Amino acid sequence: MYIFKAAVVGAGAMGGGIAQVITFSGLPVVLKDVDQKMLDKGMETVREIYQARVDKGKMSAGDMQSKLDLVTATLTYDGFEDVDIVIEAVPEIMKIKQRVFAELDEVCPEATIFASNTSALSISEMAAATKRPHKVIGMHFFNPAHVMKLVEIIPGLSTSQETVDDVLMFTESLRKLPVVVQECPGFLVNRLLMPYLNEATLCLQEGAATAAEIDTAAREFGWPMGPFQLMDMLGLDICYHTGEYLYQEYGERMKGAELFEELFKAGRLGEKTNAGFYGYGGQSDEPVKDMIAQLQADGQVQAGTGFNMDRLMMPMINEASMCLLENVARPNDIDMAMIAGTGMTKGGERMGPLALADEMGLDVVVEKLQALQAQHGERFRPSRLLKTKVRAGHLGKKTGRGFLEYS
Ligand code: 3HC
């Protein structure tokens, strides 16, 4: 099925960004929200992205206007009677997503595909609340949606192959890079990224280093942004909720740093509130230092541990090896997804976690994980696959075979 018209429900930063991406490829899009203020903000997001292109001389003002004319902003379901695909980007609460899909079931044609931009929640669970589970699929964009190339495509238990094929073609028509990922909490990229971001936050709350020191080390390693800059951009409400969900689903190894809850409760949600790990627009980060001091004084967190980039990277590699074992995605797709979804590099060279492990040597990775496990606990226990590979002598690049194969 060819997609001639799309709709986006939820005009937050992601919804607005996705609407821009769709119009950029020349398709009309209906952008819906329940709140006029949010809708105006969503339209502003679309306008700002185009304006930046005009300012950089990449687009004429006339072309910008014709792209903007492709967006219809609405508070109702008017215009949904002939859409071929709807992408929902409403808050990360299952009941809200299910309610939106139930409403869409009533107003959209039977053939309309329902896609969810959820960061982590179950596609199958959403699909079960619709009359068309074979037409429901995950279509997970990355922030900023107009810049990051990756879109994770997540079929649920009942999603038809036809729906997967249609959405793959649609994603390519948006000039994005689709990677099919088997359904699991956090899918692929967030499942790998969250342990890394969480470990950075544990280091911070334990006083191992400051946010600025950790961000600098991460950028020197090759990441385009440090973990705290990134979390402030993503929104600490999103990080907190996604982290809680992953903890609920995977257990202890994903237990979130206490500081997330403190920041969330204090309304320090990142750039959007001018206050997160850092302060923006004249706001200070002193309250975060106070929160950390309080957590340490209450004995809620261990104080005085050490920081190095291994502490952040090893959980990501370990989780990637678990994804491989569970067939969440193929080895090359795991690396490509991390590169296209987060801009991951090692010293400027595009490299995903599996290639990185192969370069270090899987025996070295296991040794590092075991040392971290002895110091910080079970969350660093090396995966079964890593240990099996080491026992088999598949040590990475140096033996011609690790997670990937080398000639
Ligand atoms: N918020 C929104 N947009 C931003 C931004 C921010 N904080 N920072 C930069 N951008 C936009 C700029 O406006 C610019 O847009 P334009 O082309 O329309 O002018 C574009 O990004 C490029 O910006 P720069 O020219 O300043 O380029 P940089 O080299 O500084 O790159 C970046 C910026 C692309 C954001 C880069 O730092 C990067 O790749 N960071 C990693 C982002 C990442 O990891 N995203 C995925 C997170 S996980 C996720 O989204 C999943 C979700 O479910 C939680």
Residues whose N, C-alpha, C, O or C-beta is under 5 A from the ligand:
A	BS01	3HC	I49 A52 S119 F141 F142 N143 P144 V147 P224 M225 M233 L234 G341 T342 G343
